Amino acid sequence: MKVHAIQTGQVRIKTAQVEGRGHGLSRRLAIFTDAIWTDWLPTYAWAIETVEGVVVVDTGQGAHLLESGKSLHPYVRWEVAFRIEPEQEIGPQLRALGIGARDVKRVVLTHLHMDHDGGLAHFQNSEILVAPGELRLASGTLGRIRGYLPQRWPSWFDPAPLHLAAEPFGPFASSRRLTESGDVIAVATPGHTADHISVVVQDGDISLLLAGDTSYNEALMLAGKLDGVSEDEGVSGATLDAIRRFAASGPVVYLPTHDPQAADRLAARRPVAA
């Protein structure tokens, strides 16, 4: 199966967001007192070519995010920076791969943070799937207060609810198969947001875990180190533990959105070290 890593620009955040400091509210507020920025990190979206059509996981950044400094939200204004050119958006990059807009059967969003849904405008003709709890958190005025940018969604945005069944997939408590053949599966990975999901692609004897923001890189996942924005430390820790158990059960390539090594791991099909 062909899976493409599509880098949609770069992002910088505070180091206290990548690896949380302390516990509880102080861990989440540390982002605002941290003076140290990360290097520029990639923002990946993913395109899975299946016999049933192309499935896109996350849509990456959009050039409109360069205007985020005008936002009144303190996080959006001061704690994140974007770098992207229009030709780096997911739509033009898919076309360069020979994938047209109507070839994309589905778009699955791991969550609705702005660097994951920033390319929605390119998928008006696709079915878009979002966890219903995630959509509730992101919508309206309360969504803006929480740091989402629902006002930037396309006017036609009306996603279908991605309901996960109480059917475990490996160590993941709930799941939903996204293809008739069952080789692309959404799994529950709550933590970074309460209804965050990831997508497993089963390609022969290897599994590719398109992991969204479950962690910012593989080393943090292996060490069980939480990020600085997850609300419930117990839930986040349990998700990282489930990912490690999944990787121990067979070859798994771990592909979080902002890991600088993710595209190389995908190209080499390099699994998490046992």
C-alpha positions, 0 to 999 in steps of 0.5 A, a space after each residue: 500500500 502506498 502512503 505519502 507523507 506530505 509536509 505542509 510547512 513548519 511550525 514552532 511552539 514552546 518547549 514546554 508544550 512538547 514535553 510537559 513540566 510539572 503536573 496539573 494546571 501548572 503544567 498547562 500554564 508553563 507554556 505561557 511562561 516558557 521563553 524557549 522555542 523549539 526549532 522549526 518542526 514539520 507539519 505532516 498530513 498523510 495520503 493513503 492510496 487504497 483500492 477504494 480510493 484515497 484516504 487523507 489523514 489530517 489536512 495540515 497547515 494552510 497559508 491563512 494561518 500566517 495571519 494567526 498573530 492577529 488573533 486575540 487568543 493568547 496562545 494563538 497570538 504568542 505561543 505558536 508560529 507558522 511558516 508555509 507557502 501556498 504551494 506547500 498546502 496539501 491540495 497542490 502537493 496531492 496534485 503533484 502526486 497525480 491525486 486530484 480532489 475527486 480521488 480523495 474518498 475520505 478525510 479523517 481528522 485526528 483532531 481539530 487544532 488549526 495545524 491539522 484542519 488548515 487545509 480543509 478548503 481543498 476537500 469540498 468533494 470528500 467525506 470528512 470524518 471528525 469525532 463528534 466530541 472533538 467537534 463539540 469542543 471546537 465549535 462556536 465561541 467556546 471553541 475559540 476560547 479553547 484555542 480552536 479556530 472554527 471561524 476559519 473553517 470553510 462555510 460548507 464544512 459539515 463533517 460526518 461523525 466518526 463514531 468509534 465502536 466499543 471494539 478493541 483493536 489491539 490495546 486500543 479500547 475502541 475502533 472503526 474500520 474505514 475501508 471495506 477491506 479493513 486495512 485502514 482503522 481509526 483507533 481512540 488515542 485520547 490525551 492531547 485532546 479528549 477525543 483525539 483519534 489515530 489511524 492504523 494502516 495495515 500494510 502486509 505484516 507491518 502497521 503504520 500508526 498515523 498518530 497525530 499529536 499523541 506525542 511530538 516525537 517517537 522518543 517522548 512516546 517511548 519515554 512516556 513523557 506527556 506534552 504540555 497541553 493534555 488535560 488528563 495526565 492519566 488518560 494521556 499516559 494510558 494512550 502512550 502505554 497503549 501505543 508502546 504495547 501495540 509496538 511490542 505486539 508486532 512491527 509498527 512504524 510510529 508517525 506523529 505529525 511533528 516528528 522530524 524523523 517521521 517521513 524517513 521512518 515511513 520511507 524506510 518502514 522502520 518500526 519502533 525498536 522493541 
